[in-house]
Amino acid sequence: MADDKKQIDPLSRTTMSNSDTLVDGQPSSVGAIAPMSHSTASERYELISELGSGGMGCVWLGVDRLLSRDVAVKILHRHHEGSEDVRTRFEREARLTSRLNHPGIVPVHDVGRLPSGELFFAMQRIQGVDLRQHLDSILKVYDSDESDTIQEYPLQALLRLFSQACMILAYAHDRGYVHRDLKPANILVGKYGELYVADWGIAKLNSLNIQDSTTHASGVQPDDLTDESRPGVLIGTVKYMSPEQVMPESHTLTAKSDIFSLGIMLYELVTGKEAFRGASFLAVMRNIVEGNRPTPEAMPDGRAIPVPLLELFDSTMDLDPDKRPTAKELATLVDRFVDGVEDRIRAAQRAAEYLDEGRASIRFYKEQKKDTADKRQALEFSEGKLRENSPLSMEVATGEALNPYLELWQTNRELQQANLEVEQTYTKAVRALNRSIEYQDNESSHTLLADLYWDKYVEAKASHDRATAFFFRALVVEHDRGKYQGLLADNGSISLAISNQNGDVRPLADVQAEFSITMERYVETGPLLLPEGVDWTAPMHPVGSYRLRLTQEGGLSFNVPILVTSNEDTLVDLTIPEANLDDFILITGGSSIMGGDADAPNGSPATEVALASFWMAQNPVTVGHYVDFLNDIAKSDVDRARHHAPRSPSGVRYIEYDENEAAFVIPKSDSDGDAWDPLWPITMVNQVDALAYCKWKSDADGRAYRLPTEFEWEYAARGVDGRIYPWGNGYDRLISCSSRGMNNDKTTDGERNGPARIDEFPYDVSPFGVRHLGGLAMEWTSTVNYADNVVMKGGGLFSTAAWCRAATRTAHAATHLGVQFGFRLAADF
């Protein structure tokens, strides 16, 4: 029986307590109701043990013999039999509760009299605790001396229970009921997570708020269940009352009164403290009416109270009932908050899992790296000894003499595989740590990533790979949390070595007398890298990307891209040409990383390439220049000229020979209805056409012109800082003539989309000053790829952002035609 004594009394939380519950100051006087028909309990119910007792009655554990189930039997104390008010209130509680048909409201099964004459009603037995007991058991842990070892406050679980209670109240409110005594002690939590709102004994039916006509069924009218309390008499539990309950004469009681009580409960569930306090009932009631509640400091575990919950405190306990949410709205707001918190908790768990994975990969990476370093050292030693002692050189080694070398080569192959596995582990660690940050930003992952990127930065510096070092340095800066601040807060210097084209060294003073020398540092501005002037004579410069400009009045003018790296002197070895080449840009020689852009379609692996200086046309060959070429050829061979005229892949020519004019004429309206512009780039030509133009131009000018190589083209576009696009690291279709519709598509102003003139899109310019490498036309190069296909570079009129990336490449047969295919010239220095 000891266990049975612990069971809750689900329907008499208020009426069985004399602590702080006021029901008209004492048992209420209620309106008359229709006589209830009574059954006899002796045959159907067996009373087993008493579960609890209060001022109005007691609750027993019983067995329903008819249905073979446990029930709770609430019995009116015999000494109340003489009070019609109390008897009527007891029957009213049973009737009202039975009318609320909801899984969260304890159902009443039967009502009647015992053989001894006492009134009773039987209801579902609930095994569990009430929310008051549940909360107190949680808060007890935080008041203990071992509070430093406890886990965080179970806020989400409590709020889930609170949300269920709100939805139960929403059901009752929709049917016109106001509970009037909401408090944690009247919220029952079952053993299996079920939740009930109990003690509807002083509930009020407000006919103005009824939204379900079923309330009127079976002859039950609103007046039957309406309290007729005398004006000025309080009903409810004081510290959970609303202002409307405290001052009933000046307020109309609605469902919003229960919302205020829910707000008080929410405050207590979150903070572990009462919302309204005072030395007496009167002091508590005054604070409720005036809205005087303490500003919550923190949750019981010391964590700050989330702002959304603070806002819910204010809205639910607003003194104006109209400003309070409904019970359903409150449940929705709480659920949204809990869902968000639980999402963050899940994210934190996933972040921790990936962090652990990253740490494990780093440990393995370090072990692998040390192992491969030892193997490399041993291999180099063995190779040195073998070559030193071998009687044969590698060139003449044959037969058995090759065996030691074969073993050495096999070992080297294994070492290469080991190096690949090291890189795979490194990549796995980086990926795991980045995923950890994606789930939840955390200092540990950033710090470990900074360590990994620093490792690569040091390797790149040791191998004099400046572009790669610059790349990994930027990543270290992004993730460093102070460890590398001193090492990264450094500058670099620039030294100039200038000579004439014949090799004679030019003193800097002589060069300054002839040229204006300025320097600009590239600053990221949205998708652009824009140059800002700096003092080039300063002894040190911050790490970054620069361009040096040499300008001769009325003569030469060219840019020299410079990459300043930390604690290093960047030598600018510059050869000044003898003369300018009109319409061409001097691409000063240097070393840079080509390829290496994982997002560039068909991109090549990162490769360091050293290039000599060369000239590159500032713009692609235009329609006007190409027509000049056709007309010059047509003087001797019209058919040959027609063969090179721009044409679609299907063979439709877009520039025709005019017999009347005896010339090729730029069309004022082509087969698509478009008027061509002389300053458009020439397109719809293949590499054969481009090479023919180069030969014609070379013969005409007495200077050799050619198509640029793939690496020359990319170097001219990217310079030395590894930028993604010629203009910077971001894309916007306003910058270049790309991502446009086909010819028959319309722009917003009704004009046809088409190519741009070469004097448009001024920001599509490379560090050297070459224009339109990110739009207008895809350009033929001289580089032959696999299967005799020719590499093409650059974005075209219809190219998307990815195809405008400077590292993007494609390849076609030299005779292949495309509507975006054009070219530009290059020349040796």
Secondary structure, 3 states (H helix, E strand, C coil): CCCHHHCCCCCCCCCCCCCCEEECCCCCCCCCCCCCCCEEHHHHEEEEEEEEECCCEEEEEEEECCCCEEEEEEEECHHHCCCHHHHHHHHHHHHHHHHCCCCCCCCEEEEEECCCCCEEEEEECCCEEEHHHHHHHHHHHHCCCCHHHCCCCCHHHHHHHHHHHHHHHHHHHHEEEECCCCCHHHEEEECCCCEEECCCCCCEEEEEEECCHHHHHHHCCHHHHCCCCCCCCCEEEHHHCCHHHHCCCCCCCCHHHHHHHHHHHHHHHHHCCCCCCCCCHHHHHHHHHHCCCCCCCCCCCCCCCCHHHHHHHHHHCCCCHHHCCCHHHHHHHHHHHHHHHHHHHHHHHHHHHHHHHHHHHHHHHHHHHHHHHHHHHHHHHHHHHHHHHCCCCCCCCCHHHHHHHHHHHHHHHHHHHHHHHHHHHHHHHHHHHHHHHHHCCCHHHHHHHHHHHHHHHHHHHHCCCHHHHHHHHHHHHHHCCCCCHHHHCCEEEEEEEEEECCCCECCHHHHHHHCEEEEEEEEEECCEEEEEEECCCCCCEECEEEEEEEECCCCCEEEEEEEECCCCEEEEEEEECCCCCCCEEEECCEEEEECCCCCCCCCCCCEEEEECCEEEECCCCEHHHHHHHHHHHHCCCHHHHHHHCCECCCCCECCCEECCCCEECCCCCCCCCCCCCCCCECCCCCHHHHHHHHHHHHHHHCCCCECCCHHHHHHHHHCCCCCCECCECCCCCCCCCCCCCCCCCECCCCCECCCCCCCCCCCCECCCCCECCCCCCEEEEEEECHHHCEEEECCCCCCCCHHHCCCCEEEECCCCCCCCEECCCEEEC
